[in-house]
Every structure is written in structure tokens, then in C-alpha cells.
Amino acid sequence: MQKCKAQSGGYAKHLCPAMGRVVESQPRSNAKGLFMATIVSMTTGESKGTRVILKQGEHLKNGVVLNYCPFCGNALRDLSDETPIDTEEHF
């Protein structure tokens, strides 16, 4: 089985089949669940990968970014880079 893999200095490069089946790409207003968004550097135009966000309960508005896949356990985000990725982005 293919597992999720994080891109160096960014977010997920590949999602495992289980995550791919449950994640949605277009979040609706006040929708609950797992959603994905492609992150692109505005300065270089380079893709930083796919960010997976859980929207549920008290985190319904902005959601919570997942660092690890709940299905395969692999990293969805490379945390080894010292440069912080913009965390103030909202839908």
C-alpha cells in the first residue's frame, strides 16, 4: 500500500489511498470533515504540496492542519525546516 509522503520543506506530496478517498477539495461554508488545499509560494510560484485540514467542533471555522495521516501514520508535513510556513492563511 502506498503511504503519504511529505515534500521537503512543505506539505504532502502524495496521499495514501485511504486519505485520498475521504478528503474533499472544496470546503463548503461550515462543512465538517477533511479538506485539502494546494499551497503555493507567492514569491517563487513553487508548489509547497497539499495541506490537509480537519474541520470539526470548535475548529469548524478555520480548521486544524494535520501533521500526520490518521490512516497510514506517515508525515503530511515536513517539520524539519526551520523556516516557518505561513500559518495565518484562512479559507
N, C-alpha and C positions, 0 to 999 in steps of 0.2 A: 504494500500500500504506500502510495506517495504521501509524504508528510509536508506540513507547512514549512516554509523556509523564509527567513528574514533577509532582506537586502542589506548589504554592508552600509552602515550609517543611515538606515531608513526603516521602512516598514516591510510588510510581507511581499515577497517576490512571487511566491507560489502558495496557494491554499490547498489543504488536503481535500479529498473528495467529500468528506462529511461536512466540513466547513463550507465548501462551495455550494452544497445543496441547501443549506439553511440561511446563508447570508443574503440580504437583499441590497440592491444597489441604489434604489431610490426611496429614501425615507419619507414617509408622509407625516404631516403635522400630528404630533402627539402619538405617533406609532410606537409600539413596543417591539423589541426583538434585536437581532443582529443586523447591522448595516455596514457597508463598505464604501470607502471613498478613496480615489486615487489622489495621492499627494504629489504635487509638482513644485519644484523650487522656482519661485518667481524671478530670481536673478539669473539662473542658468537655463531654465526651461527643462531641466533634468527631472525625470520621474523618480520620486523617493519611495515608490511602492504603494501598496494598498493598506490603508488603515481600517481595522475592524473595530466597530463601536457597538457597545451594548446599551440599549435604551430601555430602562425599566425603573419602576418605582420612583424614588426621589431624584433619580438621574434621567428622567424622561425628556427633559428639555435639551440638554447638551450631550448626555450620554457619558459613558466611561470607555476609554480606549483600552482594548485588551492587549497585554504584552505577550501572552501565551495562548495557544489554541486549547480550548477545553476538550477537544476530541482526540488529537494526536499528542498534545503536550509540548510540541515544539514552539520555538520563539516566533512571534508575529512582529516583533520589533527588535532591532539591533540596539542594545543599550550600552555597547562598548564604546561608542563615540562620545567624546567629552563635550562636543558642541550640542547644545540642547536643540531639539526640534520644536518648532513653534507649537505651543500648546494652547494658544489663545484663539485658534480657529474654531468657528461655530458653523453650523448648518444654516 
